[in-house]
Amino acid sequence: VTSTFNNIPRKICVSNDKSVIVVTAVGSAYMSGDGANTFSFLNTTTGNGHFQTIKPVSNKIVDVAPLYSAPSFTLTGFEFYDINSSNARTLTGTVSINIAQDIVDVHMINDNVGYLLTRNPTNNETLIYKTTDGWVSSNYISSIATPSTGIRTYDPKYGILQNFGTDTLILSGSGNPNNNQTNYYHISYDAGLTWNINYTDFSFPSNSFVNEVYKMIFFSPTQYMSLLSNTQSGSIAASAGVYINT
């Protein structure tokens, strides 16, 4: 892809049969319906804030976007679309909210069960919404408080939800708005109803690694690989190392 659009990738989702792929980006998203032979811009509405995942069996891409109400254009909820392998989109459902929220991630466990994670910018907590019917309907189920005052629980560009089975969920990634790093992740063993916080320790073999989590990928609830970062300036993060816990 040689587009000059702001399309910094943040997540890649693939269907079970590997035929449908969606690249969620900070900017324009891309999709492939032919197993990565060709890619095209994802057929979304105009505007920012779209996030994607895939219904793994039906091969449908889920696109979630902010829903604004005229004439004030106040954020009143989120709307969910199914996008098929031909890039045709169908509205599946909406969820209403009463406070402004930023999308952190959307994730499907199977074609019916999925989670939407948002951030409340007022108190920086992460809000958890769940569907059991493929986003025809959804409900708020829990929240994750910020571990420290003024720091986001998870940043919308870097937070990623993973699952192991249907009950174990892990949310990880940067929560610091200034240098894209943090020192913890959250795990739920009851399908998102309650969350435990686990703090990381990357001080060995070098103290220079500190605890600066940029991204984490889990292979099991206790095994993961983490990309660590150091701050250059502002929001730019320089890679410091990779930590593998087996």
Secondary structure, DSSP 8 states (H G I E B T S, - for coil): ----S-EEEEEEEE-TTS--EEEEEEE--EEESSTTS--EE----SSS--EEEEETTTTEEEEEEEEEETTTTEEEEEEEEEE-TT--EEEEEEEE-SS--EEEEEEESSSS-EEEEEE-TTT--EEEEEESSTTSS-EEEEEE--SSTTS-SS-TTT-EEEEETTTEEEEES---TTTS-BSEEEEESSTTSS-EEEE----SS-GGGTT-EEEEEEEETTEEEEEEEEEEETTEEEEEEEEEE-
